[in-house]
């Protein structure tokens, strides 16, 4: 569950699990939304930008997938139009397409191109 600032798991018995304070973890301020949640990880997007964060639920370790998966060349353009509320930008953001085991597949479309790129991220055992 989320209130836009924090993410908290609900345990199997219905109780509250670990609380993840997104501003504290990311250093970014603003509202966040949960885009994917599983027992081991959650994907959280900062609404004001295009940054997508992966949080390992067991450790609280956070990875900025925007910085990790989008090429530095493509990020130069993304950094100039980094408005996560813009309808044009929304259609091009990095998004999860599938997960098979520990491999997550994402796509994004560079700002100045029309062809989407596919990138993968392999989850580490935590």
RANORFEN-V898823 format. One record per residue. PHI is phi in whole degrees, 0 to 359 (NA if undefined). Layout:
phi
PHI
PHI
This chain:
phi
NA
214
247
93
239
230
236
220
283
258
286
301
272
92
276
271
267
297
263
248
274
296
297
292
290
262
79
255
253
129
268
240
232
271
257
200
220
224
298
262
215
224
254
232
250
280
295
284
229
257
288
240
249
253
241
282
292
286
250
80
299
237
231
277
291
304
285
280
255
273
300
300
296
292
295
303
287
300
296
281
241
288
242
291
256
287
302
293
293
305
285
248
299
290
223
286
256
198
221
234
64
264
256
254
250
237
230
206
244
304
302
262
231
251
267
288
251
250
226
234
224
257
290
268
290
239
